Amino acid sequence: MTDPFSKCRLPEAEALAASGLYPYYLPVEERPGGGEVVVGGRRVLMAGSNDYLALADDPRLKEAGAEALRRLGAGNSGSRVLNGTLALHETLERELAAFLGHEAAMVVSTGYQANLALSALFGPRDVLYADRRIHASLIDAARLGQAALRRFRHNDMTQLAGMLEAADPAAGAIVLTEGMFSVGGDLCDLPGITKLAARHGARVVLDSAHDAGLLGAGGRGAAEHHGLQSAVDVQTVTFSKCFGTLGGAVAGPYHVVHYLRHSARSALFSASLPPACTAAALAALGIVRTEPERRRAVMCNAERLRSGLVALGFGIAPGGTPTVSLRVGDRLTCCRFWAGLLEEGVLANVMLPPAVPEGEALIRLSVTAAHTGGQVDRILGAVASVAGRLGLLAGA
């Protein structure tokens, strides 16, 4: 009989570790602030964080969390549906729904769980039309749901239009996408999607994990950025990016959220969000509402990073967001790029298959409101130095 654990060998990861090029699970020892972290006993620039507004270390979030911890304890020891709902959860839900322009919201313990909760909406008489670059949590939600799954090429409205035109009119149609895609930092074609959805009677579900708090005049995300907040039927958010803590939520019409409270397994059968994280998310929401200068700061850094990378010869996708991907292709070269950047004092992210398609390994860089212009220039200098040594620059 075959050993079922034989599949657990990862020779490629072991080889990378042996050569000092393994780019994952690197422990951060301290967070001194100012866009830096301590790794291996030395301070390096953090160029891979999703803490776009630099709120994770904000004293107001820490104090709100500490006060809730002292008053309500470290955890709730129960699910929301039974004994784990706090008045604080309900306050956050009301504030978040009002902020996003929806009737109701349901707070859960992670953004991943918020997306998994969507599976309850994907019924056996539905067809789910999903962008090919959606996050793994959305793919898992599609797998857990009972709807037929159809994938359209990234932001390809011609293909999506053809799929919707060929659809069975008796089936329910749901279009699933992200507001800001997590790997490349580009935006979905929400104007095209909502136009097609309206024409064919489809519902639009938008994952705003990376754009809620960041984009739009009021920080409400990609939908506000496009002036289409009312055209989005259901929206998910996570608190681990712009909101500086942990948790997530699903927002939408009252009857839909009420249905999810009683049908979404990821919410029903999981302990509720701890008081400290709930209070921190509520404090972050207040800051997002009242301090637009944080968004301006990070977008200024994003423009500095992107224009600098273009000047170096990298093909950067349009979008203007703080997340940028440098496509390398070869896995080993990509890991050497990462290791070289770390030697230069810059901690970036590596995306290898299956997180990206085979042959499309990449370095993911991101900047936050905590970075100074000089720090962004240091990131650019490190990229130029390492990419030059690896022969990744034009003319190198």
ZASE-72386 format. One record per residue: x, y, z of N, C-alpha, C in turn. Coordinates in steps of 0.1 Angstrom, whole numbers, padded with zeros to 4 digits, always signed. Layout:
BEGIN
XYZXYZXYZ ...
//
This chain:
BEGIN
+0008-0012+0000+0000+0000+0000+0009+0013+0000 +0005+0023-0008+0013+0035-0009+0012+0043+0004 +0023+0049+0008+0023+0057+0020+0016+0071+0016 +0005+0074+0023-0002+0087+0019+0006+0099+0022 +0017+0098+0031+0025+0109+0034+0037+0111+0025 +0038+0102+0015+0049+0103+0005+0049+0116-0002 +0037+0121-0004+0035+0134-0012+0041+0146-0004 +0044+0144+0009+0048+0156+0017+0063+0159+0015 +0070+0153+0007+0084+0156+0004+0084+0168-0005 +0092+0178-0002+0093+0190-0011+0108+0192-0014 +0113+0185-0024+0127+0185-0027+0132+0199-0031 +0123+0206-0039+0128+0219-0044+0129+0229-0032 +0120+0229-0023+0121+0238-0011+0133+0234-0003 +0135+0221-0001+0147+0217+0006+0160+0221+0000 +0160+0221-0014+0172+0225-0021+0174+0240-0019 +0164+0248-0020+0165+0263-0018+0170+0266-0004 +0165+0258+0006+0169+0261+0020+0184+0257+0022 +0188+0247+0015+0202+0242+0017+0211+0253+0010 +0207+0260+0000+0215+0269-0007+0214+0283-0001 +0205+0285+0009+0203+0298+0015+0194+0307+0008 +0186+0302-0002+0177+0310-0010+0162+0307-0007 +0159+0301+0004+0145+0298+0007+0139+0311+0012 +0128+0316+0005+0124+0330+0008+0111+0330+0017 +0108+0319+0023+0095+0319+0031+0097+0317+0046 +0087+0321+0054+0087+0319+0068+0100+0325+0075 +0104+0337+0070+0115+0344+0076+0110+0351+0088 +0115+0348+0100+0110+0354+0112+0114+0369+0114 +0104+0377+0116+0106+0391+0120+0108+0392+0135 +0119+0398+0140+0122+0398+0154+0116+0410+0161 +0116+0421+0154+0111+0434+0160+0105+0442+0148 +0096+0452+0152+0091+0461+0143+0094+0475+0149 +0105+0481+0146+0109+0494+0152+0101+0506+0146 +0094+0503+0135+0086+0513+0129+0093+0520+0118 +0087+0531+0112+0094+0538+0101+0096+0530+0089 +0088+0520+0086+0090+0512+0074+0101+0502+0075 +0106+0499+0087+0116+0489+0089+0112+0478+0098 +0119+0467+0097+0118+0455+0106+0132+0450+0109 +0132+0442+0119+0145+0435+0123+0144+0421+0119 +0154+0417+0111+0155+0403+0106+0169+0398+0107 +0171+0387+0114+0185+0382+0115+0194+0391+0123 +0188+0399+0132+0195+0408+0140+0199+0422+0134 +0194+0424+0122+0197+0437+0115+0184+0443+0110 +0184+0457+0110+0172+0464+0105+0173+0464+0089 +0161+0461+0084+0160+0462+0069+0147+0469+0066 +0146+0474+0053+0134+0480+0049+0124+0469+0045 +0112+0471+0051+0101+0462+0047+0094+0467+0034 +0096+0459+0024+0091+0463+0011+0081+0452+0006 +0075+0445+0015+0065+0435+0011+0052+0435+0020 +0051+0445+0028+0039+0446+0037+0027+0451+0030 +0015+0445+0034+0002+0450+0030-0004+0461+0039 +0004+0465+0049-0001+0475+0059+0000+0489+0052 -0007+0491+0041-0005+0502+0032-0006+0516+0040 -0015+0517+0049-0017+0530+0056-0008+0531+0069 +0000+0521+0071+0009+0520+0083+0001+0522+0096 -0009+0514+0097-0018+0515+0109-0015+0504+0119 -0008+0494+0115-0006+0482+0125+0002+0487+0137 +0010+0497+0136+0018+0501+0147+0013+0515+0153 +0002+0519+0148-0004+0532+0153-0008+0531+0167 -0003+0541+0175-0007+0540+0190-0021+0539+0193 -0030+0545+0184-0044+0545+0187-0050+0531+0185 -0045+0524+0175-0050+0510+0174-0045+0501+0185 -0032+0503+0189-0027+0495+0200-0034+0498+0213 -0037+0511+0216-0044+0514+0228-0059+0509+0228 -0065+0510+0216-0079+0505+0215-0079+0490+0218 -0070+0483+0212-0069+0468+0214-0066+0465+0228 -0056+0472+0234-0053+0469+0248-0064+0471+0258 -0072+0482+0255-0083+0485+0264-0094+0474+0263 -0096+0470+0250-0106+0459+0248-0101+0446+0254 -0088+0443+0253-0082+0431+0259-0084+0431+0275 -0082+0443+0281-0083+0444+0295-0098+0442+0299 -0107+0448+0292-0121+0448+0295-0129+0435+0292 -0125+0429+0280-0133+0418+0275-0125+0405+0274 -0112+0405+0277-0104+0393+0276-0097+0390+0263 -0090+0379+0263-0082+0376+0251-0089+0370+0240 -0100+0363+0243-0108+0356+0232-0122+0354+0237 -0131+0350+0228-0145+0348+0231-0150+0334+0233 -0141+0324+0229-0144+0310+0232-0157+0305+0227 -0161+0311+0216-0174+0306+0210-0176+0312+0196 -0185+0307+0189-0189+0312+0176-0199+0323+0177 -0200+0331+0167-0209+0343+0167-0223+0338+0170 -0227+0327+0163-0241+0323+0164-0246+0318+0178 -0236+0314+0186-0240+0309+0199-0237+0319+0210 -0224+0319+0214-0221+0328+0226-0210+0337+0223 -0205+0338+0211-0193+0346+0208-0195+0360+0202 -0208+0365+0202-0210+0378+0196-0209+0389+0207 -0201+0399+0205-0199+0410+0214-0207+0422+0209 -0211+0431+0218-0217+0443+0213-0207+0451+0205 -0194+0449+0207-0183+0455+0199-0184+0451+0185 -0187+0438+0183-0188+0432+0169-0199+0440+0162 -0210+0442+0168-0222+0448+0162-0219+0463+0159 -0212+0469+0168-0208+0483+0165-0200+0484+0153 -0190+0475+0152-0181+0475+0140-0189+0472+0127 -0198+0463+0128-0207+0459+0117-0215+0471+0112 -0221+0478+0121-0229+0490+0117-0220+0501+0111 -0209+0503+0117-0200+0514+0112-0194+0510+0098 -0191+0497+0096-0185+0492+0084-0195+0493+0073 -0208+0488+0075-0218+0488+0065-0221+0502+0061 -0222+0512+0070-0224+0526+0067-0213+0531+0058 -0200+0528+0062-0189+0533+0055-0189+0528+0040 -0192+0515+0038-0191+0509+0025-0204+0512+0017 -0214+0517+0023-0227+0520+0016-0236+0508+0014 -0235+0498+0023-0243+0486+0022-0253+0486+0034 -0263+0478+0033-0273+0477+0044-0268+0470+0056 -0259+0460+0055-0255+0453+0066-0241+0447+0064 -0235+0442+0075-0222+0436+0074-0221+0425+0084 -0213+0415+0081-0210+0404+0091-0195+0403+0093 -0191+0405+0105-0177+0404+0109-0173+0390+0112 -0162+0385+0106-0157+0372+0109-0142+0373+0113 -0135+0362+0116-0122+0362+0122-0110+0365+0112 -0112+0362+0100-0102+0365+0090-0108+0369+0077 -0100+0376+0068-0105+0379+0055-0107+0366+0047 -0099+0356+0049-0101+0343+0042-0114+0337+0045 -0118+0338+0058-0131+0332+0062-0143+0341+0056 -0141+0354+0055-0151+0362+0048-0153+0357+0034 -0142+0354+0027-0144+0350+0013-0150+0336+0013 -0146+0327+0022-0152+0313+0022-0167+0314+0025 -0171+0324+0033-0185+0325+0036-0194+0327+0023 -0187+0333+0013-0194+0335+0000-0199+0322-0006 -0193+0311-0003-0197+0298-0009-0212+0295-0007 -0217+0300+0004-0232+0298+0007-0241+0305-0003 -0235+0314-0011-0243+0321-0021-0242+0314-0034 -0233+0305-0036-0231+0298-0049-0239+0285-0049 -0252+0286-0053-0261+0275-0052-0260+0266-0065 -0267+0255-0064-0267+0245-0075-0273+0250-0088 -0281+0260-0087-0288+0265-0099-0281+0278-0104 -0269+0281-0099-0261+0293-0103-0249+0289-0111 -0244+0299-0118-0232+0298-0125-0223+0310-0120 -0211+0307-0117-0201+0316-0111-0191+0320-0122 -0190+0333-0126-0181+0337-0136-0169+0345-0128 -0158+0339-0128-0147+0344-0120-0134+0348-0128 -0128+0359-0125-0116+0363-0131-0105+0353-0128 -0097+0350-0138-0087+0339-0136-0076+0342-0125 -0075+0355-0121-0065+0359-0111-0070+0361-0097 -0082+0356-0094-0088+0358-0081-0079+0351-0071 -0080+0356-0058-0073+0350-0047-0076+0336-0044 -0067+0328-0038-0069+0314-0035-0082+0312-0026 -0085+0322-0017-0096+0321-0008-0109+0321-0017 -0110+0329-0027-0121+0329-0036-0123+0316-0044 -0111+0311-0048-0112+0298-0055-0117+0287-0046 -0112+0287-0034-0117+0277-0024-0132+0279-0021 -0137+0292-0021-0151+0294-0019-0159+0289-0031 -0154+0290-0043-0160+0285-0055-0161+0269-0054 -0150+0263-0049-0150+0249-0048-0160+0244-0037 -0161+0251-0027-0170+0247-0016-0185+0250-0020 -0187+0259-0028-0201+0262-0033-0205+0252-0043 -0218+0253-0047-0224+0243-0056-0226+0248-0070 -0222+0260-0072-0224+0266-0085-0214+0261-0095 -0218+0261-0108-0208+0258-0119-0199+0269-0120 -0186+0266-0121-0175+0277-0122-0171+0279-0136 -0171+0291-0141-0166+0295-0154-0155+0306-0152 -0143+0304-0157-0132+0314-0155-0130+0322-0168 -0130+0335-0166-0127+0343-0178-0113+0349-0177 -0106+0352-0188-0093+0357-0188-0093+0370-0180 -0081+0373-0174-0080+0385-0165-0085+0398-0172 -0095+0403-0166-0101+0416-0171-0105+0416-0186 -0108+0404-0191-0112+0403-0205-0127+0404-0206 -0132+0416-0209-0147+0418-0210-0153+0412-0222 -0145+0410-0233-0150+0403-0245-0154+0389-0242 -0145+0382-0235-0147+0368-0231-0159+0367-0221 -0159+0376-0211-0170+0376-0201-0183+0378-0208 -0184+0388-0217-0196+0391-0225-0201+0378-0232 -0192+0371-0239-0196+0359-0246-0201+0349-0237 -0195+0347-0225-0200+0337-0215-0214+0341-0211 -0216+0353-0207-0229+0357-0202-0240+0356-0213 -0236+0359-0225-0246+0358-0236-0250+0344-0239 -0241+0335-0237-0244+0321-0239-0250+0314-0227 -0252+0321-0216-0256+0315-0204-0271+0311-0205 -0274+0301-0197-0288+0296-0195-0296+0307-0188 -0306+0313-0194-0314+0323-0187-0321+0319-0174 -0322+0306-0173-0329+0301-0161-0319+0299-0149 -0306+0301-0152-0296+0300-0141-0293+0313-0135 -0290+0313-0122-0285+0326-0116-0271+0328-0120 -0267+0341-0122-0254+0344-0127-0247+0354-0116 -0235+0350-0113-0227+0358-0103-0213+0361-0109 -0209+0373-0110-0196+0377-0114-0187+0380-0102 -0176+0373-0101-0167+0373-0089-0153+0379-0093 -0149+0389-0087-0136+0395-0090-0130+0402-0078 -0118+0407-0079-0112+0415-0069-0111+0430-0073 -0112+0439-0063-0111+0453-0067-0097+0457-0071 -0087+0453-0063-0073+0455-0066-0067+0441-0064 -0061+0436-0075-0055+0423-0074-0042+0423-0066 -0041+0412-0058-0031+0412-0047-0017+0410-0053 -0015+0404-0064-0001+0401-0069+0004+0413-0077 -0004+0417-0087+0001+0428-0096-0003+0442-0092 -0012+0443-0083-0017+0456-0079-0026+0463-0089 -0030+0457-0100-0038+0463-0109-0053+0462-0105 -0061+0470-0111-0075+0471-0107-0084+0463-0117 -0095+0458-0112-0104+0451-0121-0111+0461-0130 -0117+0456-0141-0124+0465-0150-0139+0465-0145 -0140+0472-0133-0154+0472-0127-0164+0479-0136 -0161+0490-0143-0170+0496-0152-0176+0486-0163 -0166+0478-0168-0171+0468-0178-0179+0457-0172 -0175+0452-0160-0182+0441-0153-0196+0445-0149 -0197+0457-0143-0211+0461-0139-0220+0464-0151 -0214+0469-0162-0223+0471-0174-0228+0458-0179 -0219+0448-0180-0224+0435-0185-0233+0428-0175 -0230+0430-0162-0239+0424-0152-0253+0430-0153 -0254+0443-0154-0267+0449-0155-0275+0444-0168 -0267+0443-0179-0274+0438-0191-0279+0424-0190 -0272+0416-0183-0276+0402-0183-0283+0397-0169 -0285+0407-0160-0292+0403-0148-0283+0395-0138 -0270+0398-0139-0261+0391-0130-0258+0399-0118 -0254+0392-0107-0250+0398-0095-0234+0400-0095 -0230+0411-0088-0215+0413-0088-0210+0412-0073 -0200+0403-0071-0194+0401-0058-0180+0406-0059 -0175+0415-0051-0162+0421-0052-0154+0419-0039 -0142+0413-0040-0133+0412-0029-0125+0425-0028 -0126+0432-0018-0119+0445-0016-0108+0444-0006 -0102+0433-0004-0092+0430+0006-0081+0441+0005 -0076+0444-0007-0065+0453-0008-0068+0467-0012 -0081+0470-0015-0084+0484-0019-0093+0491-0009 -0100+0484-0001-0108+0491+0010-0099+0498+0019 -0101+0511+0021-0092+0519+0029-0082+0526+0021 -0079+0522+0009-0068+0527+0001-0073+0536-0010 -0083+0531-0018-0087+0538-0030-0100+0545-0028 -0103+0554-0037-0115+0562-0037-0114+0575-0028 -0122+0585-0031-0121+0597-0024-0122+0596-0009 -0131+0586-0004-0133+0584+0010-0126+0571+0015 -0118+0565+0006-0111+0553+0011-0120+0540+0011 -0131+0541+0003-0141+0529+0003-0137+0518-0006 -0127+0521-0014-0122+0510-0023-0123+0512-0038 -0121+0502-0046-0121+0503-0060-0135+0507-0065 -0146+0502-0059-0159+0506-0063-0161+0521-0062 -0157+0527-0051-0158+0542-0050-0149+0548-0060 -0137+0543-0062-0128+0548-0072-0134+0550-0085 -0142+0540-0089-0148+0540-0102-0162+0546-0102 -0167+0551-0090-0180+0557-0089-0191+0547-0091 -0189+0534-0086-0198+0523-0089-0201+0516-0076 -0201+0522-0064-0204+0515-0052-0217+0509-0052 -0227+0516-0057-0241+0511-0057-0243+0499-0067 -0234+0497-0076-0235+0486-0086-0229+0473-0081 -0222+0473-0069-0217+0461-0063-0227+0455-0053 -0230+0443-0055-0241+0437-0047-0235+0432-0033 -0224+0425-0034-0218+0420-0021-0203+0423-0022 -0198+0427-0010-0184+0431-0009-0177+0425+0003 -0165+0419+0001-0158+0414+0012-0146+0423+0015 -0142+0424+0028-0130+0432+0031-0122+0424+0042 -0110+0427+0043-0101+0421+0053-0096+0433+0062 -0093+0430+0074-0087+0440+0083-0072+0439+0084 -0066+0430+0076-0052+0427+0077-0043+0435+0068 -0050+0444+0060-0042+0453+0051-0043+0467+0056 -0052+0475+0050-0053+0489+0054-0058+0491+0068 -0064+0481+0074-0070+0483+0088-0060+0479+0099 -0048+0474+0095-0038+0472+0104-0039+0461+0115 -0049+0452+0114-0051+0442+0124-0056+0429+0117 -0063+0421+0124-0068+0408+0118-0083+0408+0118 -0089+0401+0108-0103+0400+0107-0108+0402+0093 -0121+0401+0091-0127+0403+0078-0142+0405+0079 -0148+0408+0068-0163+0410+0069-0169+0409+0055 -0182+0405+0055-0190+0405+0042-0200+0416+0044 -0202+0424+0034-0212+0435+0034-0221+0433+0022 -0234+0437+0024-0243+0436+0013-0257+0439+0018 -0267+0435+0010-0281+0437+0014-0284+0430+0027 -0293+0435+0035-0296+0429+0048-0300+0415+0047 -0309+0411+0037-0314+0397+0037-0302+0388+0033 -0293+0392+0025-0282+0384+0021-0272+0382+0033 -0269+0392+0040-0261+0391+0052-0267+0382+0063 -0280+0384+0064-0288+0376+0074-0287+0361+0070 -0289+0359+0057-0288+0345+0052-0274+0339+0055 -0263+0347+0053-0250+0342+0055-0247+0339+0070 -0253+0347+0079-0252+0345+0093-0257+0331+0097 -0266+0325+0090-0272+0312+0093-0268+0301+0083 -0260+0305+0073-0257+0294+0063-0242+0293+0060 -0234+0303+0063-0220+0303+0059-0212+0295+0070 -0207+0284+0066-0200+0275+0075-0188+0281+0081 -0180+0289+0074-0168+0294+0079-0171+0304+0090 -0183+0310+0091-0187+0319+0102-0194+0311+0113 -0202+0302+0109-0210+0294+0119-0202+0286+0128 -0191+0280+0123-0184+0270+0130-0170+0274+0133 -0168+0287+0136-0155+0293+0139-0156+0303+0151 -0147+0303+0160-0147+0313+0171-0147+0327+0165 -0153+0336+0172-0155+0349+0167-0142+0358+0169 -0142+0369+0162-0130+0378+0162-0127+0383+0177 -0115+0381+0182-0112+0386+0195-0114+0400+0198 -0117+0404+0210-0120+0418+0213-0109+0428+0208 -0097+0425+0211-0086+0434+0207-0086+0437+0192 -0087+0427+0184-0087+0429+0169-0100+0437+0165 -0111+0434+0171-0123+0441+0168-0122+0456+0171 -0117+0459+0183-0115+0473+0187-0105+0480+0178 -0094+0473+0175-0084+0479+0166-0090+0482+0152 -0098+0473+0147-0104+0475+0134-0113+0487+0134 -0121+0489+0145-0130+0500+0146-0122+0513+0147 -0111+0513+0154-0102+0525+0155-0096+0528+0141 -0092+0518+0134-0087+0520+0121-0097+0526+0111 -0109+0521+0112-0120+0527+0104-0122+0542+0106 -0121+0546+0119-0122+0560+0122-0110+0568+0116 -0098+0562+0116-0087+0569+0110-0088+0570+0095 -0092+0559+0088-0095+0559+0074-0104+0570+0070 -0115+0572+0078-0125+0582+0075-0119+0596+0076 -0110+0598+0086-0107+0612+0089-0093+0616+0085 -0084+0607+0080-0071+0611+0077-0067+0607+0063 -0073+0614+0053-0070+0610+0039-0056+0613+0035 -0048+0620+0043-0034+0623+0040-0026+0610+0040 -0031+0600+0048-0024+0587+0047-0025+0580+0033 -0036+0581+0027-0038+0576+0014-0029+0584+0004 -0029+0597+0006-0021+0605-0003-0006+0602-0002 -0002+0599+0010+0012+0596+0013+0016+0583+0006 +0008+0573+0008+0012+0560+0002+0011+0560-0014 +0001+0568-0019+0000+0568-0033+0011+0577-0039 +0016+0586-0032+0028+0594-0036+0040+0584-0037 +0042+0576-0026+0053+0566-0026+0051+0556-0038 +0039+0552-0040+0036+0543-0051+0040+0548-0065 +0037+0561-0067+0041+0568-0080+0057+0568-0081 +0063+0571-0069+0078+0572-0069+0084+0559-0073 +0078+0548-0067+0083+0535-0069+0081+0530-0083 +0069+0532-0088+0066+0528-0102+0073+0535-0112 +0074+0548-0111+0082+0556-0121+0096+0553-0121 +0102+0550-0109+0116+0546-0108+0118+0532-0114 +0109+0523-0113+0111+0510-0119+0110+0511-0134 +0100+0519-0139+0099+0521-0153+0112+0527-0159 +0118+0536-0152+0131+0542-0156+0142+0532-0157 +0141+0522-0148+0151+0511-0148+0149+0501-0160 +0137+0502-0166+0134+0493-0178+0125+0482-0175 +0119+0482-0163+0109+0472-0160+0095+0475-0166 +0089+0465-0172+0075+0467-0177+0065+0466-0165 +0060+0477-0161+0051+0478-0150+0037+0479-0154 +0028+0471-0149+0014+0472-0153+0008+0485-0148 -0001+0491-0156-0007+0503-0151-0016+0501-0139 -0019+0511-0132-0027+0510-0120-0024+0520-0109 -0012+0524-0107-0008+0534-0098-0010+0530-0083 -0011+0517-0080-0013+0513-0066+0001+0510-0060 +0001+0508-0047+0014+0506-0040+0020+0492-0041 +0014+0483-0048+0019+0470-0051+0024+0468-0065 +0036+0463-0067+0042+0462-0080+0048+0448-0081 +0047+0442-0093+0053+0429-0095+0064+0430-0106 +0076+0424-0102+0087+0424-0112+0088+0409-0117 +0083+0407-0129+0083+0393-0134+0097+0389-0138 +0101+0378-0132+0114+0372-0134+0114+0360-0143 +0104+0351-0140+0102+0339-0148+0108+0327-0142 +0121+0325-0141+0128+0314-0136+0127+0314-0121 +0124+0302-0115+0122+0302-0100+0135+0305-0093 +0146+0298-0097+0159+0300-0090+0164+0314-0091 +0163+0320-0103+0167+0334-0105+0159+0343-0096 +0146+0340-0095+0137+0348-0087+0142+0348-0072 +0145+0336-0067+0150+0334-0053+0163+0341-0051 +0172+0341-0061+0185+0348-0060+0182+0363-0060 +0172+0368-0067+0169+0382-0067+0164+0386-0053 +0156+0378-0047+0151+0380-0033+0163+0381-0023 +0171+0371-0024+0183+0370-0015+0192+0382-0017 +0194+0386-0029+0202+0398-0032+0196+0410-0026 +0183+0412-0027+0177+0424-0021+0178+0424-0006 +0177+0412+0000+0178+0411+0015+0192+0415+0019 +0202+0411+0011+0216+0415+0014+0218+0430+0013 +0210+0436+0004+0210+0450+0003+0202+0458+0013 +0195+0450+0022+0187+0456+0032+0173+0459+0029 +0168+0451+0019+0154+0453+0015+0147+0439+0015 +0136+0438+0023+0128+0426+0024+0116+0426+0015 +0116+0418+0004+0106+0418-0006+0099+0405-0005 +0089+0402-0013+0081+0390-0014+0085+0382-0027 +0084+0369-0026+0086+0361-0038+0074+0353-0041 +0069+0353-0053+0058+0345-0057+0062+0334-0067 +0061+0322-0063+0065+0310-0071+0053+0302-0074 +0053+0294-0085+0042+0284-0088+0040+0275-0076 +0028+0272-0072+0015+0274-0079+0008+0287-0076 +0015+0296-0068+0008+0309-0065+0007+0318-0078 +0016+0315-0087+0016+0322-0101+0018+0311-0111 +0014+0313-0124+0016+0303-0134+0030+0298-0135 +0032+0286-0140+0046+0281-0142+0053+0290-0152 +0066+0293-0149+0074+0302-0157+0072+0316-0155 +0064+0320-0145+0061+0334-0142+0064+0338-0128 +0075+0332-0122+0079+0336-0109+0082+0351-0108 +0079+0357-0097+0081+0372-0096+0084+0377-0083 +0090+0389-0082+0092+0396-0070+0081+0406-0068 +0075+0406-0056+0064+0415-0053+0069+0426-0043 +0068+0438-0047+0072+0450-0039+0060+0458-0035 +0060+0463-0023+0050+0472-0019+0055+0483-0010 +0049+0495-0010+0053+0506-0002+0041+0510+0007 +0044+0517+0017+0033+0521+0027+0034+0536+0030 +0025+0541+0037+0025+0555+0042+0037+0558+0051 +0043+0547+0057+0054+0549+0066+0067+0552+0059 +0068+0548+0046+0081+0550+0039+0083+0564+0036 +0095+0568+0036+0099+0582+0032+0104+0581+0017 +0105+0592+0011+0110+0592-0003+0124+0586-0004 +0132+0589+0006+0145+0584+0006+0145+0568+0007 +0136+0563+0015+0135+0548+0016+0130+0542+0003 +0121+0548-0004+0117+0543-0017+0129+0543-0027 +0137+0554-0026+0149+0554-0034+0158+0543-0031 +0159+0540-0018+0168+0529-0014+0163+0515-0020 +0150+0514-0020+0144+0502-0026+0148+0501-0041 +0146+0512-0048+0150+0513-0062+0165+0510-0064 +0173+0516-0055+0187+0514-0057+0191+0499-0055 +0184+0492-0045+0187+0478-0043+0182+0470-0055 +0171+0473-0061+0165+0466-0072+0175+0468-0084 +0180+0480-0086+0189+0483-0097+0202+0475-0096 +0207+0474-0084+0220+0467-0081+0218+0452-0084 +0208+0446-0077+0207+0432-0078+0202+0427-0092 +0193+0434-0098+0188+0431-0111+0199+0432-0121 +0208+0442-0120+0219+0444-0128+0229+0432-0128 +0232+0428-0115+0241+0416-0114+0235+0404-0120 +0222+0402-0119+0215+0390-0125+0212+0391-0140 +0216+0402-0146+0213+0404-0160+0199+0406-0163 +0191+0412-0154+0177+0414-0156+0173+0428-0161 +0183+0436-0163+0180+0450-0168+0184+0450-0183 +0177+0458-0190+0180+0460-0204+0194+0465-0206 +0202+0458-0214+0215+0462-0216+0225+0457-0206 +0220+0450-0196+0229+0445-0185+0237+0433-0190 
//
